[in-house]
Structure formats: structure tokens, C-alpha cells
Amino acid sequence: MVLKRREFLASSLAASALACRRRRRGLPFEAAFLGPAVDLGHRLRWGELKEPSSFEPVDVVVAGGGIAGLGAAWRLAGEGFGNFVLCEMEDDVGGTSRGGLNGVSAFPWGAHYVPAPSRDNPPLLRLLREAGVLEGFDVKGEPIFGEQFLVRAPEERIHAYGQWWEGLYLKAGASPGDEAEYHAFFAEMDRWALWRDGAGRKAFTIPRWRGSDAPEVQALDRQSFAQWLDRRGWRSERLRWFLEYACRDDYGATLETTSAWAGIFYFAARKTGPGEESRPLLSWPEGNGFLVNQLRRAFASKVRPRTIVTSIRQATEGILLVHAWDEGAQRPVGWQARKVVFALPQYLAAHTIPSLWEARPEGLESFTQSPWMVVNVTLRERPKEPPLGFPLSWDNVIRDSPSLGYVVATHQALKDHGPTVWTWYQPFTGPDLKAERERMYALGVQDCARMVLADLQRVHPGIEPLIARMDIIRWGHAMVRPRPGFCWSVALQRAREPHQGIHFAHTDLSGIALLEEALDHGVRAAEEVLAALGRGGASWR
Amino acid sequence: MNERPELPAPEGWEEAGPRISAPLLFLTVLVIAACGLVYELVAGTLSSYLLGDSVLQFSTVIGVYLSAMGLGSYLSKFITRGLARRFVDLQLAVALVGGFSAALLFHTYAHTHAFRPVLYALVGAVGTFVGLEIPLLMRILKGQVKFKDLVAGVLTLDYIGALAGSLLFPLFLMPKLGLVRTSLLFGILNAFVGFWSTFLLRSQLGPAFGLRLRCVLVLVCLGGGLTQAHRFTLATEEEIFQDEIILAKDTRYQRIVMTRGRGSFQLFLNGQLQFSSADEYRYHEALVHPAFAARPGGTRVLVCGGGDGLALREVLRHPEVREVTLVDLDPEMTRLAAEQPLLRELNRAAYADPRVKVVNQDAMVWLQERNQGPPFDLAVVDFPDPNSYALGKLYTTRFYRLLRRQLTKDAMVAVQSTSPLFARRSYWCILATLEAAGYQVRPYHLAMPSFGVWGFALASPAPFEVPRHTLPELRHLTDPTMQGMFAFPRDMERVPVEVNRLDNQVLVHLYAGEWRRWS
């Protein structure tokens, strides 16, 4: 579990204090906001935090405790390198992969699964082996994962025409034309899965920078997924709904605001060959919080929670002055570091690394992030399933809804009866991201709770009395949006380059938000740092 | 059975009213008597189903009923005016109380702990009302008929009516209609007699509109009840269950239904037959004893599922067993098996055995979370067939691996594995899954009337031979028949199938496809 029980209780007490307006308009359950620390983050932006007066020497400062920062620290610790600190703004590490816990179940705060990696992703396989998830390799050299970690059947269902159906693509009521387009689309994905460039590289790989940069691949990025579909004449409403769902789910974007490159990446990168199923998914009740826990095991004492890096400046060649604010102690802290791993989103780089503006004029502003709302709904009892229709699954999607539906947190704990926690997701997919963020933050606890309730009531009319509480998490910058033209932009390619001893690590640097990308960037940045400090061992990548 | 104190009609209490049709009123006596007896039989039958010990149940029900009739007869002397009106009102009261008695009793048993008080209150009420009716009727007819003819006529028809009820009940009503409908039907008959009486007695009633309206209301209530009688079962269950439903209970996890008919009783979970008392011994002997025979001497036994306690009964026959842990999801099921008389008798009060420990939890979650306690020498896995994902997970490699962690190195496991004839691929899928989870497996099978051909798997983490010697005192199994179960005829031989894993649950699909062909 990400949170120890006592910590959780403390944080939920604080959260219930925030929920002071509950019951005023008679919701029969409690609802509260859980982190992230929006205020603290915004104070950084307005420069309200004081400057430190002294600077403690340290070899490396890792700024940011999401998967990238944790991955970097994990890599450093794996080399026996101990002279570093990891600063995390929140009270606990994990970022959007964090998990929570209450009396009923562990649950994710955000990212809740990772596709089982192929043998081409050594860092993730190493992590999974450490966590006991990877059990070995089969005769073909492909990894074997513990059965209990793979998402158990039934995996997905969709609600349409008043009942639940198996799968995410709605087969019920599909016309021959729909089916033809569906098969044509997947044939095209198979083609891309098989495609190789002159150097034998695949078009789409995870991590993505292993893939081909051939013009044919890059050309996909110059159009939206919608335009790409239009050009092929694929107009099937249910196919486009299905693909847009994929865009909303993976990128917090629509067909129009997703690059065709990213849209195809979603389907082609996880195939090992044509016709084969996508990789199975690995998931845990606490979502990717499971992997967060595994990562930090190696360096837990190096983590400084509730500490926010406010600025990074080069003092002299090889010396970086890192300014930070310790929210717990309410005082500024400073480090004099040889290297920094900057494992925060790029939009924060603009605030914390002043010299970056001059160095990379092509723009930090090309990075845009979709806001998300994640609500954990604790249920005293599951609603009765109708006699007809597909049974409760891991992922439960509502076709006629702006939400992504809900994931059952107890599914992977094998629990099929009794109390449970459902994690409900909604990305804000509009084109104007600032407006979308404002729209989300304008919603009070009650508004959010009512929105979720109304959404769930469409498919579970009797659910209201079964709800014990809702914990609402608002991510203002949940995931980088792979807009058309962004995934192969110069700005994105240059953002990975070190700057004055600052090494960058974040899933943003791939243009798409994936745990695999974040981990790989973390490991890469740490290995760059180790090499620069003369500690380079064999690469883990 | 229907004797009652003969009350001489006191002379000169009421004025004799205008003439009414005596023979037709005598006919109502016949109906009333039949109805009264039927309610009594319904209560007696129902309580012996639910509480067991039919001699005790019938004796007490009859005793309460007759004494209540005595009470009613005595109370009749306090009714001095409006005899005809009271008579009709009583008809309606009996109609309502008697008519809904079976439904009310089933409901009480399933949802409260007050079955006996409600039972005797109902029987007492019906008895009292019926006891009031005959004296009232005699007094109504007093001036119309000679006293000797009156007494002869009323009592004759009273006893004949009782005979009619007592013959109709076992021969026609119970088998065709069941308890709930029978009592409702007789309620309607009672109410109809009330309605009819308003015409027969109209000369004594005065304005009868209100009374008739009441009659119609009661008739509508009972008629409504009759059309809703299926609510005690599901509409589909009506077709599934060929026999009378004696218990229906929705627990948090499943719907438990017990039926009774043709000299045996049956248990269904979510509409699936779990056993019939007529031939379950074949199944449970085959499930349990080969595992003991293959590796004698096991002292610590695990039973997964099998909340009915019947596998437990077979396990407990082995004196060397010192400890049995039974893990069943549903506490209502194990409670019922421990307390319901028919079940308790059939499982020989297995739950009262001090060697038995009950855990009410999902067996898979329990296995996953159990990280202390000594390993088991023998496990009996007796889950319902894999007709849902929640059940299908209990047949996966993951389940069998979790189970293996709790076993000794050479433990024996017996697994109920659906029918190798009706669901051949499902059967072999279960066996292939056991093998994939690291067990040595031997298939065996059995024939029984209620299930047809049924299959099991005998498995162990260590190699073992076909068992040769079993207990001498069993009803079905002998040494040669036990060995014979391990021979497979050609139409049930192994077929290639995929292994059932948590992340594919192929078995649920296989099973649904195969059984669809037979239904």
C-alpha cells in the first residue's frame, strides 16, 4: 500500500475538513477532495515561497517523485549510489500512479494498469521481477507473469441500449459496414505492427524512442487521428466511438486533438505480430501504486515529502544551486548539487529553470496537459446486477457518458461479493485546456459528487444508498496531450537533452503519458548522471 | 381428527328469522369443514418440512387447531346479535388468515426467527374462527329445521367435508398446486362461501351491500395472491423445479431453494440442482472416499464449498480424521445445513461434530490470505459448476496453485469436475488445469439418476496409484466399483482443451456452450 494506515487516516481527516459543505444539500454519503496539493503548486507559480540561506552539498537532487523520479532514484540506488535526495511536493510519492487505501480496499489515484511488457523493455521487466510479478521466461524468451497480476476475466464491458455487453467495441447492432471498417482498421494496425524501417526498427515501440523515425512514421504526426480516419473513409460511428474512447482513456483527448501517430501507437505498439491480441494487462487493487511501492523500497530514506523545488540555477560549471521549500517545516531548504534529475512536467521547468527559456526558444509552451478527475467511490455493497447482460467486469464503460466509466478496485483482489471501491475516471477533453482546468476547479465537492452519482445512476439506478463515500482527486495536469504535430516536434526531441547539468526525465518527454515511458526516462536520466559522475555501470535499458 | 364438543343449541336465545334455504346452507358447512382441514394440513406439512419431526409437528398443529375450535365454540355464546352478519365476517376472516397462511409461514421462516409463534398463532386463529362458525350456523338455522335434523345435517356434512379435504390434499392439491397455491385457493373458496351466504341469508341480513363489497375485496386480495404466488419462486424457477418448493431464500450470495417431492428432497443454488436426497450418497461417497483410499491416514482435511455438509458427513466417517476445515462462502448455507431438519438429518448433524471448523469466506480469498496453520493431508473441492466468472475462478490454475500451498507434499485432492459426458470439454479443461498447476491427476466418473454421468478428478502433488480399498460400510462404493470408476468409455475420453486461467476463464465459455446443447 502506498499509504500506511495511520497516514491514510490522517490525510482523510484533513480531507474531510475540506468537505465542510457536505450534507448541506443532502447527499446521503460523504464526499471529499483528496490531494494533490494544488495550493502549494500554485504558490510556486506566483513566487511566494522564500529563498534558502544555506546550501547543503549533495551529489544529485531528484526533483519529482512520480514514476520518472522514482525510476531515476531506483536506478541510482541500484548502482549503490546513495548521495542523493528526492523531493516530492505531495505527502507521498507516486504522482498519478499513486494508490490509496481505506477500510474496504486499496484503490488507485490515477494510473491503474500497465500492459505486460515484452522482452524489449528491460527496465520494466527488472522492476516486475523485483516485485515478484515476473516469474521467468518461456522457451521463446517471452516473459511469464504471475497469473494473479494479469487482469482477470471478465475484463471489460460496455453499457449501451440499456444493458451491458462484453468488450469495449460494441458488437451488438453493428451493421456489415461497421464490421468491415472494424476489420479494416485492425488489419491496418497489424500492418503497422509488422512494419520495419531500413534499419529493422519497428514503427511503434515501448519505450517509444526505440522506434523508427522514418519520414513515413513522422508523417502520421502531422494529422489528427480524425483526419487520418477520414482519409480512409472510415466513418463507422461505433468504430469512431471506440477509437475516441481509446484517445480519451490514454491521452485525455479526442480524435480531433490526438495526433494520428499517437492514435496508432496505442493499438500497434503493444502487438507482437499481426492478428495477435494486444499484450495482456497487469493490474493491482492499488493500481500502479503497487509499482510505486516496489520502486521506493530501495531508497525510502532518501525521499523528502512535502518539499517542492522552486528554482535550479547554475552557480559555476558543475555546481547547481537547488532552491526548495519544505512545506512540513515551513522553511526554505537549499542544496548545492553536482547533478539534478528534473523529473517534473515540462510546464514546471519554465518556472524553476530560468535559463531554459533562453536555451530552448522553440518553446516549453508546446507541452500541454489534460486535466482529469478521478473519484474513488466506496460502496457498502454492490448494486444488484440485472439478470440479462454481461456481468460486472474490471473495467465498466458507459457509452453515452462523458466519463470513462469505472474500474472495480477489488477485482484483482479476487473479491466478487460485498463492499468494494470503484474508481471513476473523467478526462476533460476540450481543446482549450486552460478553460477545461478552470471548469474542473470551479466544481465544488458536492458538484463533483453529484456528477459522479448521476453518471453511475444511468447504469445502476439503485446505487445511491449503497455509496459510503467518494474521494475526489483533481489532476490539473494529469497527462501530456499528444496533439497533432507535437509527438515529432523539435521542441519535444530537444527537451530530453541535458541542460547545464540538469537531466530531464518525465513521460512528457515522450509526448504520451505512460508508466513505461516515465520509467525509461528515469532510468536513462540516472544513467546519464552516473556516467557524468564516473559511476557508470552496465545499462539497465 | 375433526371431532369437536357438541354444543346443544340453547333454546330461546334468538327469535327464529324468516325462512332460508337449509339444504344450501348445509352445503356451506361442507365447504367450511374442508377448508378448515386443508389449512390444518398445510400448516402441519409445512412445519414438518421446515422443522422436521413430522409426528411432533402434526400432533401439535392438530392439538392447537382442535383446542382453538373448542375455544371458538365457547366464544360463540357471546355473539348474541347479527348472527348472519357475524357468520359472513367469520368466513372472510378464515379466508384471509387461512388463505395467506402458507405464504406467510414461508416468509416467516426465510426472514425471521419467529416461525413457531407465527405458526401456532395462525393455526389457533383459523381453529377459533372455524370453531365459531358451526354453532353460529346452527343457531341461524335453529328455527327452520327440527333440532334433530339440524344436528344430524350439520355434523354429517362437517365430517364429510373433512373427509373431502383430507383426500384432496395429498392426492391432488399438494402435487398439483403446492402449499402456497392450495391455501390461497381454499381461501378463495371460503370467501366465496361468504359471498354466497349473503344471498342465502339475505332475509336475516338487511342491507348487505357493504358486506358484499367486503367479500369482493377479500376475493380480489386472494385472487391477487394467487396470481402473485410465483413470487415465492422466480418465474423461471417454476419451470425448473418440478416439485414443491419448501424453502426459498435469497442470501447475500445466492438463491437457495429446497424442493420436496417423490419421496425425496432437493437443494438448488441459483437454480442449479446441488443434490437430491434420493441419490446424493452416490455422489458424495465417490467424491470423498477415493481420495482417502489413495493415501490412507490423512488427519487434517480441507473441504472447499460443500456447505450442505454432505461431503463433510463422508469425511467424518473416517475415524483417523482429527480436524476438518470447511470453507463455504455463504453463512446462510452452512447455518441451514446445520439447523434445517431435513438437511441436518441427511448430513447426520455433521456440523455438530467437534472436529469441524467452519469458515464463511470466498475459498480463493481465504486460500490466498492463509499464511499460517499446518498444511492439509486431504482436500475435497466441491464447488457448484462454473456457470459464472465468480465460480469459474475457483477452477483456475491460480486457485489450484493457491490450494497446493496449503497441502502436504503428498496430499490427495478430490475435485468435482462437472459431467464428462454432457460437458466433455469442460471436464477435461478442469483436469488439464489441475495438471498445469502441478498436480498428478486421475479422472474418474460415476452414474446417478439426478445428475446422469458425473465426473471427478483425483489429484496430488505427488504420484499415486488408482485406489483399491475403501470403507466397508458404504451404500454405493465397493472396492471393485471404486476401481471401475477410473476406467473411461470412449465417448468421454480426453479431448484437447485450453487451460483455465484467471485472465482467460475459458472454462466459463466452454461450460456455457456445452450445457446449452442439452437444455
Interface residues (C-beta under 8 A of the other chain):
Chain A: E147 Q148 L150 V151 R152 A153 P154 E155 P280 P391 A413 L414 K415 D416 H417 G418
Chain B: R252 Y253 L329 D362 M364 V365 Q368 S388 Y389 A390 G392 K393 T396 T397 R398 R401 R501 L502 D503 N504 Q505 V508
